[in-house]
């Protein structure tokens, strides 16, 4: 997906939507809702580990109101990042340079808040702080998430794994 210079956030939202997926992680005893973003032309999707960790199967909900399956390729619960591969090829977004993010910069957060029926929800905000560090611990150990971007765009459960988008339509972070 490519962009012209000086596009509005409305145009960015329209163009990036096909690369964003709602994720339904299916477990033996229930399911979870999350989000992800395609980062390559062969269906590789970046998301949070907690959206797909220990799933029995993964269903992706696409912007054209269809669905497809995915499988886990990489999963790191300590950094809370995972890569899944879609059974279908979908459009992808360019990864931007998160080192060039500035406090006060406008951003869009995209995800699936609360329910799979709310896929492709956008919120706008600004970068509140950069280079944040957060200590995390879980069943797989503990560690530190570093170089985090703090922003004020509204997030709800289910937005996890969705992209943080800059004004060039590039991924500059993954919401958690």
N, C-alpha and C positions, 0 to 999 in steps of 0.2 A: 504494500500500500504506500503510495507516494503522495506528497503534498506540494502545493504551490506556496510561494511566499505570502505572508500576511493573511492567513485564513483565520476565520473566527472559530471560537470554541464549539459553536454549533456545527460548523462544517467538520471540524476535527472529530467530534462525537459521531457524526454520521459515517465518516470514513473509517474510523478505527473499529467500530462495532463488529464487523464480520470476523475480526481476528480474536475476539473475546468470547470465552465460553463460560456457561454455567456448568458446574460440576456437581453431580450426584454420586457420592461415594456410598456404595452399598456394602453393608456388613452383615454378618450372620444375625445380629440382633437389632438391625435398624439401618438408618442411612444418615448421611451428613450433606450439607449444602455448602458449596464453595465456588470459587471463580478461578479462571486461568486466562492466559494470553498466549497465542501462538507466536513463536519466535523464529521459525524457519519454514522454508517452502515445502518441507516434507512432513508437516504435522506435529512437530515437537512443541509442547505447551509447557510453559513455566507456571508453577503454582506453589502454594504452601504445602509442606509435608503433612501438616495436620488435616488437610483436606482429603488426602488420599491414603495416608499411612494405614496399613493393615486392612485395606478394603478387599472384599471378595470380587467386586467388579466396579467399573467406573463408567458412567454414562455422561456424555457431554451434550449440552444444549446450545445450539448454534443460533446466530442472529436471524437465519432464514426460517426459524421455527421448526427445524428438523433436529434430530439427535443422532448420535453415533457413539461408539464405544472407544475406550482408550485403555492403555496398559501402562504401568509404572516402568520407567526406564532408569531413573535415578531418584533416590530418596535420602535426605539427610535431616532427621528429626531435630538435631541440635541447632542447625542453622535455619530450620523450618522451611527448607526449599525442596522442591521435587520437580522432576521433569517427567511428563507423561507423553505418550505418543497416540495421536488420534488415528482411528481407522480410516478417516477421510482426510484428504488434503484440504486445508482451509487457508485463507489469506493470513499473512503474518505481518507483524510490526517490526520496525527497526528498533534496536536498543540504542538509546541515547547515552551520553556521557554524564553519569551521575556526579562526577567531579566538577562539573560546570553548573550544578544546581546552586541557586542563591536564595537566601532568606528573602521572603516577600514575593518570590516568583509565583505566578499563577499556575495551577495544576488542575488536572481532572483525575478523579478516582473512579474506577469502573468496577462493577461487580454484580453479585446476586444476593442482595440483602434479604435475609430472613426466610425466603421461600424460592424454590426453583421457578415459580411463576413470575418472579420479579427479576429475571435475568436482564442483563444489559442496562442496569441502572447507573446513571452518571451523577456525581456530585462535584462541585467546583470549590476550590479553596486556594490557599496560599501555602508556601513552604514556611513553617514556623521556626524551624531550627535544622541544622545539619550536623553530621558527625556524632550522632547520639550513640551511646553504647547501652545495651540492656543485657543483664545476666538472665539466662534461661536455664531451667532444669526440667527434666522429665524422666520417663522410664528408661530412656537410652543414655542418660548421663546429663552433665551440665556443661555449659559453655557460655560464650558471649556473642551476641549479635552486635556487630560493629558497623560504623559508618551508616547508621540509619538516618532516614529523612523523616522528620516530624512535620506533619501538616495538619490543617484544620478542616479538611473536607470530611463530611459526615461519613462514618463507616458503621456498619452493623454486622452481626454474625452472618456469615455467608459472603461478605465482601472479601474475606481472606483469599489470597491468591490472585486477586485481580490486579491489573496494572495501575501504576501511577504514571500519568501521561503529561508530557510538557507541551508547550504551545507549538512545537514542531510535529506533534503527533507521534513522538517517540516514547518508548518505555524508559522511565528513569528510576523505577522502583517497583516492588511488589508489596501490596498492602497486606498487613497482618494484624 
